[in-house]
């Protein structure tokens, strides 16, 4: 289990939301002074496919999801306090069975 951050100090938050799948996945971008970037978001119940340009690390803040990276046969359950990574130029399916899944996505590349 990883230590999930509870706040970020000294960042810029973009007010315009990133809205996907008719509003069922919504995030906001935060930028760090060193040029780093993360998104903080919510996923409503459903299954969604995302493609990655850069490598990403998703930390689950609350709720749970099942994640299946492209090329994998079986999804992996990921609950609050856990994280998973995706390589650059890949994709993944994320499924939320019920409730909300809250996440922090870090862009690694």
C-alpha positions in Angstrom: 0.0 0.0 0.0 1.3 3.5 -0.9 1.0 6.7 1.0 -1.5 8.8 -0.9 -1.1 12.6 -0.6 -3.9 14.5 1.0 -2.9 17.9 -0.3 -0.5 19.7 -2.6 1.1 23.0 -1.6 2.4 25.7 -4.0 0.6 24.5 -7.1 -1.5 26.0 -9.8 -4.9 24.5 -10.4 -6.6 24.8 -13.7 -10.3 25.7 -13.2 -11.5 24.2 -16.5 -12.4 20.5 -16.0 -11.3 17.7 -18.2 -14.6 15.9 -18.9 -14.8 12.5 -20.5 -17.5 10.0 -21.3 -20.4 12.5 -21.0 -19.3 13.7 -17.6 -18.9 10.2 -16.0 -15.1 10.9 -15.6 -14.0 14.4 -14.6 -10.6 15.7 -13.5 -8.8 18.9 -12.8 -5.2 19.5 -13.7 -2.6 20.8 -11.2 0.8 22.1 -12.2 3.9 22.1 -10.0 6.6 24.8 -10.0 9.1 22.3 -11.4 6.8 21.7 -14.5 5.3 18.4 -13.2 1.6 17.8 -13.7 -1.1 15.7 -12.1 -4.8 15.4 -12.4 -7.3 14.9 -9.6 -10.5 13.2 -10.6 -13.7 11.2 -10.0 -15.0 8.2 -11.9 -18.6 7.2 -11.8 -19.8 3.6 -12.2 -19.1 2.1 -15.6 -16.2 0.8 -17.8 -14.0 3.3 -19.7 -11.0 2.9 -22.0 -8.2 5.4 -21.9 -5.0 5.8 -24.0 -1.8 7.1 -22.6 0.8 9.4 -24.3 3.1 9.5 -21.3 3.6 6.9 -18.7 1.1 7.4 -15.8 0.7 6.4 -12.2 -2.8 6.3 -10.8 -3.3 6.4 -7.0 -6.7 5.6 -5.7 -7.8 8.0 -3.1 -11.3 6.6 -2.3 -13.5 3.9 -3.7 -12.3 1.1 -5.8 -11.8 0.1 -9.5 -10.7 -2.8 -11.7 -8.0 -2.1 -14.1 -7.0 -4.1 -17.2 -3.9 -2.8 -19.1 -4.0 -3.4 -22.9 -2.6 -6.9 -23.6 -3.5 -8.3 -20.1 -6.0 -11.1 -19.8 -7.4 -10.3 -16.4 -8.2 -7.1 -14.6 -6.6 -6.2 -11.3 -8.7 -4.8 -8.4 -7.3 -1.5 -7.0 -8.8 -0.1 -3.8 -8.2 3.1 -1.8 -4.6 3.5 -0.8 -3.3 1.4 -3.8 -1.8 2.5 -7.1 -1.0 1.2 -10.6 1.1 2.3 -13.5 0.7 2.3 -17.2 3.5 2.6 -19.8 3.6 5.4 -22.3 1.7 4.9 -25.6 -0.5 2.2 -24.2 -4.1 2.0 -22.9 -6.2 0.5 -20.2 -9.8 -0.2 -19.2 -11.0 1.0 -15.9 -14.2 -0.3 -14.3 -16.0 1.2 -11.3 -18.7 -1.2 -10.0 -20.5 1.2 -7.7 -20.0 4.5 -5.9 -17.3 6.9 -6.9 -13.6 6.2 -7.5 -11.4 9.2 -6.6 -7.9 9.3 -8.0 -4.6 11.2 -8.5 -3.0 10.7 -11.9 0.7 11.5 -12.1 2.3 11.9 -15.5 5.7 10.3 -15.5 7.3 11.2 -18.8 
